[in-house]
Amino acid sequence: MSTAGQVIRCKAAVAWESGKPLSIEEVEVAPPQKNEVRIKILFTSLCHTDVYFWDAKGQNPMFPRILGHEAGGIVESVGEGVTDLEPGDHVLPIFTGECKECAHCLSEESNMCDLLRINTDRGGMIHDGKSRFSINGKPIYHFLGTSTFSEYTVVHVGQVAKINPEAPLDKVCVLSCGMSTGFGATVNVAKPKKGQSLAIFGLGAVGLAAAEGARVSGASRIIGVDLNPSRFEQAKKFGVTEFVNPKDHDKPVQEVIVEMTGGGVDRSVECTGSIQAMISAFECVHDGWGVAVLVGVPNKDDAFKTHPVNLLNERTLKGTFFGNYKPRTDIPAVVEKYMNKELELDKFITHSVPFSEINKAFELMLAGEGLRSAVAWESGKPLSIEEVEVAPPQKSEVRIKILFTSLCHTDVYFWDAKGQNPLFPRILGHEAGGIVESVGEGVTDLEPGDHVLPIFTGECKECAHCLSEESNMCDLLRINTDRGEMIHDGKSRFSINGKPIYHFLGTSTFSEYTVVHVGQVAKINPEAPLDKVCVLSCGMSTGFGATVNVAKPKKGQSVAIFALGAVGLAAAEGARVSGASRIIGVDLNPSRFEQAMKFGVTEFVNPKDHDKPVQEVIVEMTGGGVDRSVECTGSIQAMISAFECVHDGWGVAVLVGVPNKDDAFKTHPVNLLNERTLKGTFFGNYKPRTDIPAVVEKYMNQELELDKFITHSVAFSEINKAFELMLAGEGLRCVIRMDA
């Protein structure tokens, strides 16, 4: 019995709210109108774009909506004006289109159709602006003009590719988006010649499709670039011959690739959307003939920057959309490549679930134990106490029961999200103490019951930095504020109803339980009070170590501390412990001096009280300059002052604060030539696993005072009070009791 011209009732997975599980509903699907096709969907697949718009962070939250845009099906009926498709045709609906009439469609060089170009905000059909989906008369929005999470959908004819009816739809459906995008970026745009070399940036599905394109093209070397080393094994199946993890190197990855290849690769394809990866992809290609192709979509405020000579020396930079394929004209031929065994698709498909269990495709996290976490959903908004699932620890990971955590300015800085990547929803927190609950595969030096401090940086004990006596900048576990997942598999261990919640600094201690890489966990004396030593996880160790490990004042020497916040006072504590005779505190806030005396500060200088640079004031006070200085503000002017106030011949200035990225340190060369020393430090030069347990012992032996750093204590349920106190400038550290 024909259904043409009639409303069809069928099942669809409807997204009613952002981030909530899809609901299998009976929907009405209206007949196709002018230039439209109604398709019976037989197979659909899940793409990151579906998840991104289901999550609805950073875009227009259009609900209720039927998502889905990678699919294969059969034409059920056609609307007025459709002449090149008929019922029974096997087709792939495509998220972009080809009207075959506009200037772009008529051009051999473009696939950016004026009429059917991707529009994520359009929830109705082009013909009349109305939806073809409804439930009891209520319209349901379309998605990308495809909405394939439905047994039947209506699509503009220009977004439908007619394919070989012998092609297995459960395989070729993945050509509707990511596979064609990556594959086409290589074969249509980069166009490597047989025997040439090619670098792929990002080894997700699109990147692997780009690698497949390089393999099919006969590339001799295919270098995969990714921050997740676990992806390399899988990438070999797609022809990748070598793997580069930028975190394994202390130079830009483009320089690494240029050295590996004796001048640069012949072609590169960037599939991440990271502006830095784009710059690296361009700068790693060979001069004279190198071609770099950009696939990933960057943030709207990003700016591509490179030295003009990189263009003048005959490199080429290109962008691409959907692999430069015209959907109706070109995709049928890509399907034929699969049919002729020139292109492998089976290896891209890793899971299969029935439509009734579509939410399993969204469930990327292992089910864990239900508990509370303070989740930051938006920048600057109060944290919300939520019940989250915390998955078991994976390889080289530890799950920790957090007993006490404290609030640091870094948490507030990334919660406020001014000037950095706004990664939300996220569980913040990185100063804490707790007890190991369980350990993952390969963890041998920790066991359940151990008392530990999770640390925002790490010590793998294997890289060149960890093996060096002079560095604590671990290649694997160096601080990364933009990483929201675990290193092992690039996934989060936190979720709410299956929706991933981002990690923060690899610690996320604003949770009753957290999962941390073993290299970021310091095992400590079980007798140490966790409500006190928890503050050693960040600021206290940073400031204290900057003085005792780097500045190293001798007994009786003078030290100037720039800024008397928590880190600066910890630096002053280090000077006191070292036996400094004069500790000069420099701060714009005179109210801090009274408190600073508890940490050994003997004198106070407010730059606003003088009509000359503060370094000149200190040089006059001390008859030539202090022996040591420690700068803890991040102000570039304070850094210059800290350097220029130390004595010539032996003065040492140590920089702790993080400056703005565009700042430039400027001083007269004579200030270096007269034998002053300028040093930088990170986390007080402490190796977390090796050194922090000994710092805890200093506290236990009463060589180091911590109690005076803790000025407030609140229950976990009142965590937002800790933020209010810090924003008001009250106190130093507020310890948060997790069991209250």
N, C-alpha and C positions, 0 to 999 in steps of 0.2 A: 504494500500500500504506500503510495507516494505521500511524502510529508511536505513537498514543495508548496510554498505559499501559506503554510500553516505555522502557528506558534508551536515550537517543540518544547516539551518539558523534559528536563534532564538534570543530572547531578553536576554540581560545580563546587570547587573549593573557594569559599568566599572569605576574604580578609575584611573583617568588620572593624578592627582597630589595629593601630600600629603595634607590632611586636606580639600580638595575641595569636594563638594557634588558629589556623584556617578552619572554617566550619563547612562540612559537606552539607550542601543545601540543595533543594529542588528549585531550579530556576526556570523561568520562561525565556526562550531564545526566539526573538522575532524573526520573520523571514528577511532575507537580504533585500536591500533597496538598490537604487541605481548604482552600478559599478561595484557591487558587493557580492561576496560569496559566502555561503554558510558551509562550514566544514565540520565533519565528524572527526574529532580528535581521537586518534588511537594510542599515540604515545607522546608524552611531553617530558621535558627534563628541567631540572632546576639550575638556574644561573645565579651568580652573585648579584646581578642587577635586580632579580626578583626579591632577593633577601634584603637588598639595600632599600628598595621602595616599600617593602613590607615593614621594615624597621622604621622607615619614615623619619630618619634623622637628617636634617639639613636640606630637606626638600618639602614640597607641598604635600601635606598628609591628606590624600584623597581616598576616602573610605565611605561606604563599602566598595570593594573593588575585586575584580577577578584578575589575578596576576597570571604570569606565564607567557613566555615568548619563544621558547625553543620546542618545536613540536613537529609531528608528522600526522597527516590524516587524509581523508577522502572527501571530495566535494559532494555535498548532499543536494544543494540547489544553488542556482545563480540568479542574480538580480538583473534588472533592465540594463542593457548596454554591454553585458559581458559576452564576448564572442569567442575568446580563446580558451575558455574553460567550460567544462560540462560535468554534470553529475557522474560520479565514478572515477574521475581523475584523481591520481595520487599527487599530493601537494605538500609543500612545506610553507607554512605562514612565516613571514619575515618581519622583524620589528621596524625595518625601514622599507622604502618602496621605490618603485620605478614606474612613473606614469607614462613614459615613452614619448612625451610631447614637449616637456620643458627644455630649456637650453642645456641643463646639466645632463638630462637623459639622452639628448641628442649628441652630446659631446662624447668623444672616445676617451677623454681624460678624467671624467668625473662621474661619481655615482651619488651625488648629493641632490637628489630629486627635490625640486622646489615644493611640490604638492605634498609629498609623502615622507619628507625628512623626519627623523625621529623627533617625537614631541612627548616628553614624559608627563606633561601637565594636561594633555588632552584626554578627557574621560568619555567622550562621545564619538560618534562617527562623523567623518568629514561631510557627508552628503547633507545632513540636516542637524548636526550637532547633538543628536539624541543617542541614547544607549539602546542597544538591541537586547540587553539583559534586564530582567526584572524579577522581583519576588513579591507576589501578591500586589502587583501594580507599582511597587517601589523600584525606581531605576537603580541598577548596579553599574558602577563605572567600569569602562574598558581600561586596558593597560597596553600601551605601545601599539594599539590598533590590532592586537592579536588575542590576548586573554585566553591562553591555551589551557589553563587549569579548569577546563569545562569540557564536558563530553561533546558539546557542540559550541561553536563560536562563529561570529560573523566578522569578516575581514575585507578590507578594500581589495579589489582585484589586483591593484598594483603592488600589493604586499604578499602575493601568492605565487610561489614558484612551482610550476608543473614539472614533475619528475618521472623518471622511469618507473612504471608500476611494478617492476620486478625488484626494485631496491627495497631492502628491509627497513620499514619505517622506524623500528625500534633502534636502529643504528644511525641512519642518516638524519634523524631528527636533530641531532646535535650540531648539524651544519647550519641550523637556523641563526646561530649567533656566534658564540665564542670560537668554535673550531674554524669557521670560515674567516673570522676576523684575524686570527693569528696566522693561519696558513696563507691567506691572501697577502698579509703584510709582507711575508717573505717572498712568495713566488710572483706576486704582481707588482710590488713596490721596491723592495730591496733587490730582488732579482740577482741573487748570487750566481756566479758562473761555476761550472763544475770544477772542483778542486780548490775553491776559495774558502776562506775562513769567515766565521760568523759568530757574533756574540748575542746571546738572548738575555735580556734583563727581566727577571721575574719568571719563575717556573711554575706558575699556576696553569690553569687549563689553556688560557690564551697563549701564554709563553710556550707551553709544550706543543701547541698547534703550530706556532712559528718555527719551533725546532723541527717538527715534522716536515714543514715546508722546506727547511734547509736540507734535511735528509733526502727528500725527494729530488731536490735540485742538485744533489751530488756534492754538497759542501764537504771539504776534507776535515775541517776542524769546526766543531760546534761547541762553543764555550758558554756554559750556563752560569748566570750570575744571580745569586739569591742569598738572602740572609738566613735561610733555613736549610742547614746542611742535610736534613733528612730527605729533602726532595731530590737529591742527586741520583739515588738508586733508581727511583722511578723514571727520572729524566733520561737515563741510559736507553730505555725502551723506545724513546723518541729520537734517538740519534745523537744525544749530547755526549761529547767525548771527554770534556773537561769541565770542572766546576770551580768557581771562584766565589768565596764568601767574603764580601767587603770587610766584615768584622775581623777576618783573620789577618788583615794587613794594616800597617801604620801609615799607609799612603793612599791617595785616592785610587779607587778601583780602576779608573781609566789608565793610570800610570802602570798598574800591575799588568793590565792586558797588553799595553803597548810593549812592555818588557817581554812578556810571554811570547809575543808574536813577532818580535823584531821590527817594530814600527807601527803596529796596529792591525786590527782585523779589517778585512775587505768590506764587510757589511755588519750592521748591528740592528737589532729590533728591540725596542723598549716597550714593555708590557705591564708596567707597575702603576703609572700615574704619578710617581715621585719625581719632583722637579730635579732633584739631585741625580736620580737615575737617568733622566733625560740628558742632562749635561754630560754625565759620564759616558752614556751611549754615543753621544756625538764626538766627544773628545778622544774616544778609544779607537775610532776608525782611522785608517791609513790616509796620510795626506796624498794628494794627487788623484785618487780614485775612490776613496772611502765614501760609503753611503750609510747614513743613520736614519732609521725609520721610527717615528714615534706613534705608538698605539694607545698607551694609557692616557686617561683623562686627568689632568692636573687640577689642583684646587684653583678656584677662580682668581685668587690673589697672587698666585705664583708668577714669577718672572724668570724666563730663561736667560741666563747670563753666561757669556763666554768671551774670551779675548778675540777681537776681530781677526787676528792673524789665523785663527783656526778656520775661518771661512776663506780668507784670502789664499790659503795654501791648498785650495781646491777640494775641500771636503764638501759633501752634499748632505743637507738636512731635509727630510721629508716627513709629512704627516699623512695618516691614512684613517679612513673610516670604513668599517665592515670589510677590511681587506681589499678595498677598491672594487669589490664585486657589485655589479648591478644585479639585484635579486632575481628578476624574472629571466634575464638574458644569460647570466653566468652560472647561477647556482645549479641548474640542471647538469651542466658540464662537470661541476665538482662532484656531484653524485656519481657521474660516470667514472670519474677517477677512482672512486671507491669500488665501483662494480668491476673495474678492470684491474683491481688490486694494486693500483699505483698509490693509493692513499689508505692508511689503516685508521679505522675509527673505533674498533672494538676495545682497544686499550685505553680509550678516553672514558669508557663507561665502567665505573667501579661498583655501582650499586643499582638495585632495581627493587621498587616497592609497588604494591597495588595502589590505585587511586584513593581507596578508602583510608590508606595510611600515609597520605601525602605529608603529614606533619613530621614523619620520621626523616624525610629529606631535609627538614629544617633543624632537626635535632643533632647538632654537631658535638654536643657535649655528653660525656658519660654521666649517668645519673649518680648523684652523690648524696650526702647527708644533708637534710634540711637544717638551716641555721640562719642566724641574723647577720646582716652586713649593713654598713652605712654606705649607701650607693649615691654617688654624685651623678644625677641624671642630666643636669644642665650646668653651664658655667655660672658661677656666682649664686646659685640657688641653694637653699639649705639641703643638707644631706638627708636622705630618706632611709629610715631603718626598715630593711626588707628581709624576708626569708629567702635565702638563696640556696642553690644546690652547688656543692663543692665536690668536684670529681676526685677520684683517687689520684695519688701521685703517679706520674709515668716515669720513664727511664730518667735516672739522675735527679729525681725530684723528691721533695719531702712535704708531707702535709703536717701543719703545725696548728696546735690549739693556742690561740693568742690569749694571754691573760692580762697584759697591760700594753697599751700603746700610747704614744704621745704625739702631739701636733707640732709640726715644723713649718717654717715659712715656705718651704718648697711645696708642701701639700696645698697651702693657701694659694700659692702662685699658679699651680696647675688647675686648681679648682676654679680660680678666677678666669683662667684661660685667656689672658691678655698677651698677645704676641707669641703664642705657641699653638701647636696643633690641638684643637678642642676635641679630645677623644672621650666621648661619652656614649652610654653610661659607663661609669668607671668606679672601682673601689680604690680609694686613695689610701695613704698611710704607709710609712716606711721606718718609723722608730718604734720598736716593740720588743717584748720578751714573751716567750711561750715555751711550750713543751711539745716535743715531737709526738704526733699521733700515729703516723705510719710512714713508711719509706717505699720508694719505687725501686724498680730494677736497677741494679748496679750500685746502689748506695751501700757502702760498707763501713763508713766511719761514723754513722749515726744510727740510732735505733730508738724505737718507741720509749718514751719516758725521759729522754735526754732534755736538759734545759738549754735553750738556744736563744740567740738573737738573730733575727733575719736582717740582712744588710742590703742596702740599695745598690751596691756594687758587689763584685764577686772575685773569686780566686779559683780558677779551674785547676791550678797546680801543674799545668802541662805546657802552656804557651810560653813564648819567650819572655813576656813581661812577668809572669808568675815565677819563672825559674831564675829571673834576675834578682839580685839583692838590692837593686836601685829603683825598681819600679813596682807599682801596684795597679797598673792600668791593664788589667786582664783583657786579652783580645776577645775572649768568648763572652765575658760577663760584665764588660764595661757598661756604665750607666747608659741607658737608652730611654729617654722620656717619651719617645714616640711608639715604643713597642707595647702593645696592649695584650699580647698573648705570650705563651710559654715558648722557649727556644726549641724544645724537642720536636714539636709538631706544628707550631704556629697557631695553636688553638688556645682558647681560654679554658680555665678549669672552673670558672664561675658561670652560672646561668640562673635565670628566673623563668620558669615555665618553658624551658628549652631555648630561651633567648640569651646569647652570650653577653657577658658583662666584661668589660676590659680590665686587665691588670694594670698596675702602676708600679714602675721601677722594679718589677719582678717580685714585689713583696706584698702589697695590698693588705696592710695590717689592720684596716678598719673593718675587720671581719672576725667573727669568733673562730673561724678556721680559715687558713689560707694555704696555698701550695706555692713552694719556693724551690728554685734550683738548688741542689745541694751545695754548689759553690758559693751561694749567697747566705749560708747558714753557719754561724759561729757557735760551736759547742762550748758552754761555759760551766763554771763551778755551780753545782746544783744548790749550794748554800747561799749563793748570791741572791739578794732580794730583787726579783724581776721588776718590781714597781720603781726601783731606783736605777738599776743598770740598763734598763730599756733605753734610756736617753743616750747611751753610748753607741747606738745604731747609726747615728748620723752626726748631728751638729757638735756634740761634745767632743767626740773623737776627732772630728775635722779640725776644730780650733786648737785643742790640746796638742794633737800631733803636729800641727803646723809649727808650733813653738818647739816642742821637745825633740821632734824628729828632723825638722828642716832648718829652722832658725838656729836651734841649738845654742842658746845663750849660756855663757859660762857664769859661774857663781860670781856675784858682785857686778855684773854688767848691767847696762840699761836697755830697756825694751820699750818701743812705742807700739800701742795697739790702736789701729784705726777702726772705729765702730765698736760700741759696747753692747751689742745685742748678745744673744746666746752664744754664737760662735766666737765673737770677740772676747767675751768673758771667759770662755773655755781656753782661748789663747792666753789670756791673762793668768788663768789658773796654771797653765803650763809654765809661764814665766815665774810665777811664785814658787812652784815646785822645784824649778831649776835654780832658785836662789838669786834671782835678779834683784839688784839693789834699788833700782828705780823703774817703775812701770808707769808709763805715761799714757793715759787714755785720751783718745781724740774722738770727739763726737759732737754733732750739732745739737744734741739734746742734753742740756745741763742737768736735767732731773735724773739722768742715769749715773751720775758720779757717786751718789750716796750708796747705791747698790754695788757699784763697781769696787768700792773699797773692801767688800767682803771677799773679793777675788784677788786681792793683793795690789790693786791699782793705787799708786801713791800720789799721782798728780793728774790734773785734768786740763785739757786744752780744747776750747770751742773755737773753731776757725772763724766764726762770725764775730768774735770779740776782737779781731785784729785786722789791720789795714794792709797786711802783707801776707804772702803765701804762708800756710801753716808750717811748711818744711823749714822756712827761714826762722820762724818762731822757735821751733824745736832745736834747730842748730844753735841758736843763741842761748837757749835754756841750758843746753848740755855742753857748751864750749866746744862745738865742732860736730855734733851729731850723735845720735844714739848708736849703740853697738848693733842692735837688731831692731827690725820693725816687722809687724805682721798686719797685713791689710785684709779686712773682712767685710768690705762694703759692696764691691763690684763696681764702684764708681771709678771711672778711668782717671779722674783728677786725683782721687785719693791714692790710687796706685802710684801715680807719678810722685805725689807728695811723700808716700811711704819710702820710695826709692831714694829720693833726693834728700831725705832727712837723716839717712844713716851716715856714719863717719867714713871718710875716705881711708883707704888702706886696708880696712878689715870689715867694714859695715856690710851686713847681710839684710836684704829686704825680701820678705816672703809674701807672695800674692795668693790669697784664698778665694776672694770674691769673684763671681763670674760676671765679666763685663758684657755690655751690649755687643751684638755681633759686628756692628759697623764701627765700633770704637777702635782707635789706634793709639798705642802707647808711644809717646814722644818724649824724648829727653835729649839733652845735648850729649854728643859722644864722649865729651871729656868726663862726664859722670861715670862712665864705664871705664874709661882709660885710667882713672885715678883709683882703680882697684876696689870699687864697690861691687857687690854681688847681688844679682836679681834672680830669684827662684820662684817657680810656681809649685803648687801642691794640690793634690786631690785626696780627699778623705784622710788628710793628715799623714799621707804616705803609709798608712796602715794596710797590710794585707788582711782582709777580713777574717779568714779562718785561722791564719797563723798567729796574728798579732792581737786581735781583740780579746781573746781569753786572758792574755797577760794584762791588758788594761783593766779588765774586771778585777783581776787580782790586786792591782794597785788600789782599787777602791776597798777591797776586802781587807787589805793591809793598812788602811787609813792613810795611804800616801796621796790619795786623790779624793777630794770631797765632791759628792754629787748632789747631796740633799739640797744644797743651796740653789741649785739650778731649777728645782721643781717648786714652782710658786703656786700652782693650782692643781686640783684633782677633781674630775667629774665622772659621773656614771656614763657608760656607753650610750644609754638612752638619751643623754643630754649632750651628745658630742658637738652639736651646733654651738653650745655655750663656749666650747674651746675655741671655735672659729671667731666668735664675737670678742673674746678676750684678746686674741692675737691681733685682730683688726683694730681694736682700741688701743693697742700698744701696751697692754697690761701684762706684766709678768714675763717670765722666760719660757718655761716649759709647763704645759698642762698635761698631766698624766691621766689617761682615760682607762677606767676600770671596766674590763669587758664583762665581768660577772654581775654587773649592777645596772 
